[in-house]
């Protein structure tokens, strides 16, 4: 194999071989980097069901992003060889490092904490390792641990006779965690693995205990004369006491290992994150000299015993006294959460943040006259806000210095954002630096607890995603912290933990899909490893986050299913839990460092569907009027092809759903009922019988189809990519949509009845509509004005229009309607006629009209008499204070 090429990988040398294949060092000729290539035996893939499960498992493992987990790049086939491409790590395995007497205690603790952290992250993502052993752990020259082969034990198969190194037993279909399947390496299996029982994450905890036992003692916890006898030892025997092997073993470490190795999973540690915390505490005690060995604790116990009888009587009296006190004076129940307005001013109050003592709040407000934003400070319990800035441009995103003396903030300078500080009571401002403006309107700042740095969002070039940087509060120098992948908006909303060791942030994809990541940094502000994803799935539209005062959890806001709500997740991972009270339409979260107070911006908005006469209306000069409205957003109206119905998206039922109504706006009927997810972009089929729409119901945005009268929903697209903005071909055979499955947004189409999709555009594409004669596809591109066209049968694409606001357009038989700005900057609706290739103004909007940029605005009735569009009628925000939020 050496010298041979598999796809873009050039084989360089053999690294190792095991039951799951051969590992090679290879060079990725596309990205010019070394990778580890695991070639898999063909017999592992003979069973199609096993292959399907294995590919699914590898894909799940590839989503893990953690500094202590070897990253999987790809699983593919070339020249008849199945292989997995993964991160190449130079170092030694634990198998090579563990000597006959084991590792030094500090090294064992350092490595085991990293292994536990990796397992905790994987378990939070629903992935079980199944084959944890010393040869699957690599330690780099810098002491960083990398865990290999997450989930890849599924690639092993059944054997007969004497058990091999990687042993399995056949199952009768179903997922591989079901009863009847054994995965793993004999000496490190859990009892439930040996017995072929259903396993969960606690099986990895047992294997971790076996691994840690060997790291400390140099001996395997379970061993016999043969592999069969080793299996019986795992099922029946307890390991030799660690104190019998090492007299100076710390008692607490011995207890931890034995608790991991309990036969009954219910009596083990239940979560790997708890094991990690316990190990960290042991490491701290070891480094401080407070960690006592078993022998030392026994001697200390003998000295203490003589005092026990003296204290017993006093303790009894105290207990009796406390019981009497609780009987007559029972403790008051802890008050429940309560949410009240902190500000009720007109306009926008945004980006609030507590002062270090929790008694004041700094925020941005556009003032009584709704002008530009300025920085204000207000006492939490009373008082009129104090205005700190008074420039002609907007300031926002205040951040208190740790001593509470100064406030840093962002000043909007168009494409750039300036970072300034001002005394908390007002005074002379000082400029610290500049940064690229963040995604949308507002950037975000976070001051490190030691006062040295400000975390912010910036980038080196316009083409690169936004990344996190540290700005020195003294020198103004910047250091890059993160490098988000292409195809992402970037990394936003940084927040330091109160100990300064971790930065939490939001990594956002286009279409607002986002997830929370954590990054460890040292005292010099240098990143330690790569960021790792905290939230198990990518939620929709995270609008802000902050750490709880104890650093154990993170509270964040999520726009799903309707409006925005507050959620909490453990900093070690797991399933997010929704906060029970308040948090509607929340963003810009701040939590007080003392007490149980939380503050957030609450946004209120109302979009409604308006109707204006079209070019064929006998009353073209009649004014526009509100047409479909409620107290919740109504948007994205679309006429049916026969003009008899209108489909639209609405939150009037408490969830964003697809609705239909008559041509005159009457008799609304809810069509979809996705209780846990939002929906949008309704599009009629040519026969008026079906509606295609998009939704993130399955985790990513996908295309769905439902009957116009409701009923069963059919999912058209699936997989890890986002697919949005559907439209039908004129013959009803195809559905066009935008997809990022190639890494950037392109137009694709799939058979309307289901089947494989094919790519339509290759130079960027967003929303597409087919011409009425079925000969051309018209489409827009993300991030640029204009409309392109391409023959349906394939061919060269060309620019049809070089004007127009992106996504604000509609195709009719006579031409293309699109919005644009006139010479004064006001919005106008224009029509490009196919027959004349000329553009004329159809509608001039008043200067106070605010089109809802979150929806496709225009729909033209088939007879050309009416045009529907969405108008944003109300948008504002105020600050809400939540007491006792936990």
C-alpha positions, 0 to 999 in steps of 0.5 A: 500500500505504501506509495499508493493513492486512495482518492486524494490520499497518498499512503506514506507509511504503516502506523499499526494494525488491529481487529478493525483494520490497518492504519496508515499515515497518508498525505491529503493532497487536496489540503496538503496535510497528513492524516491517519487513514484506517483501511477496513477489511472488506468482510466488515462491509459484506452485510448491508445493514452492518455497513449502514449502521457503521457509516451512521456511527462514523458520521455521528462520531465525526460531529464530535469536536473536542480537543481530546478526541481525534477528529474523523474527516471522512468515510469513503471508498476508493478502488474497492477499499473502504477507509476512514480518514481522521486526524493524524496525531504524533505521539505514544499510546498509553499502552506504550507509556504505562510501565510495569509499575504504572504511571506517576500519580500526577500524570495518571490524573492529568491524562485521565481527566482529559479522557473523562472530558472527551467521553463526557462530550461524546456521551452528551452527543449520544455516542458510546465508545465501546472499546476504550483501552490503552492502545486507543489513547494517544499522548502527544509530546505536549501531554495532550491526550487524544482518544481514538476510534469513537464508535468504531467498535461497531465495525467488528464482527462475530467470531467463533471458538476462542475469542479474538482481541476484539470480540463480538456476538451476532445480533438479530438486526436492530441498533448495535446497542441492543441485547445480543451484541458484544463490542470491545476488547476483552480485558476492558469490557463491562459485565453487560458487554460480556453478557451481550446485554443492552449497553449505555454510557455506563459501560464506558465508565466501567471500561474507564475504571479498568483503564485507570486501574492499569494506569495507576498500578501497571496491571490489568484490573481483570486478567486470566490464563485465557480470554475466556477466563478473563471474561469470567473474571469480569462477570464474577470477580472483584479486582485485586484491591489497589492498596494491596498493589500500591501502599501509597494509593490515595484512598479517594482515588481507590474509591473512585476507581472501584465505583467505576468498576461496580458490576451493577451499572446502577451503582457506578457513576452515572455520568462521565462528567461527574467522574471528571469533576471528582478527578479534577478535585483529586488532582487539586488536592494532590498538587496541594499535598492534601491527598492522603494515601490509604496507609496515612488515612488509617494512621490518622483515623486511629489518632482521631478515634480517641476524640470521637467519644468526646464529640458524640455527646455534643453532636447529639445535643446539637441535632436535638436542638436543630430538630426542635427549632425546625419543628417550631420554626420550619424553613420558608420555601424558596421563592419561585421565579418572577419576571418584571420589566426593568425598563418600559421606555419607548424604542429599543433597550438592548445589550444589558449587562450587570455590574460586578456587584449586581446592583447596576445595569449598563445597556444601550437605548435609542432614547425618547425620540428613537434616535441613535443608540447610546450607553446608559447605566441604571440602578437595578432597584430604582432611579433614572438612567444615567447617559454615558455617551452622546455621539452622532452614531450608535453605541452598544454592547457595554461590558463592565471592567472587573473592578466596576470602574469602567465600561467598554462599548462598541461604536458603530462606524459603518463597516467597522466597529470601534471599541471604547471605554468610559468611566462608569459614572461618566467622563473622558472616553478612551479608544482601545481598538477597532474590529469588523462589524459583527453579524447583523447590527450588533457586536458583543464584548466580554471583559476577562475577570483579570481585566487584561482582555476583551473578547470580541468578534472580528475577521481579517478579510471580508471573505473569511467567517467572523472569529473570536479575538482577544483585545488587550485592554492596555496595548490594543493588540489583538490575538485570534482565538478561533477559526470557524469553517467556511460556510459559517457566519462565524463565532459570536456572543463571547462570554468569559467564565468567572474564573477566566479559564473558558470562553463560551460563544455561539458558532452560527451558520447561515440561516441562523442555525447555531450552537454553543461552543466552549474554548479553554484559554490560559492566563495569557489568553492563549487557546488550549486546544480546539473549541468543542460543541456544548449543545448536542444539536444545532438549535435555531437562532441563539440570541445570547448567552451567559454563565451562571454564577457558579460556572456550572451551567450556561443560560441561552435564548433559542428562537424555537418554535415561536418567539424566543425562550430561555434554556439552560445546559450544563457546562459539561454537556447534556440535554438543555432544559427550558427555564420555566418562567419568562424569557419570551422573545429574549436576547442579550442575556446577563446573569448577576455574579451574586444572587439569582438575577437574570436580565434580558432584552425582550423584543416585540414584533408584529408583521402583517400581510398587506395588499396593494393593487397590481398593474392589471387592477382597475383601481391601480391608484388605490392605497395599500391596506392591511389584509391578513393580520393578527397579534402574532407575525403573519407573513410569506403570503402566496397566491395559489396558481388558480388564484382562489386561495392564499397560503401564508405563515403565521404564529397565531396558534402559538406556533409558526404554522402554514395556513390557507385562506380564501382569496379575500383573506377570510376563512383561515385554516391551519394546515401544518401542526409541527408542535416543536418546530417552526415552518415557513416558505409555503409554495403551491403545486401547479395543480393547487393540491399540495404545498411545499415548505421548509422547517428545521423539524429534523434538526437541519432545515429540510423540505416537506410537502403536505396536502393543501387541506392538511393531512400527512406530511412527507419529508422530501430532503434529509441529511446533515445539510440545510435545504430551504426555499422550495418552489415547484416546476411548472409541470409539478414533477420537480421541487427546486430548493436551496441547499448548502450540502456542497459547502456553499449555497446552490440551487438543487431540485428533487423529484416531487414524489421523492428521490435523489436530488440533482444540482442545478447551479454551480456558482451560487444560488439561493431562491429559484422559480421556473419560468411559466413556459418551463424553459428557464430557472430564475434565481438569486444568489446569497449576498448579492443583488440581481437575478440570474437565469439558466436553461432548465435542461442545463447550460450557461447561466447568465445575469438577467437583472443587475438590480433589486433587493435580494429575495424580494421578488416574484415571477409572473407570466408577464415578467419579474417583480422585484423591489429596489431603492429609488434615488431618495433611498425609498423602496419601490416595486418594479416590474421587468417585462419579458416582452420588452426587457424594460423595467418600470415602477409599479408601486412606490412605498411610503417612507415609513413602510418597513418591509419584513426582510425575514420573509419573501415579500411579494406574491402577484395574483394570476390575473395581475390585479393584486400584490401581497407583501409583508410589512413590519408594523411594530418592532421594539424592545425593553429590559426584563429582570428575572428573579430566582431564575433557577 
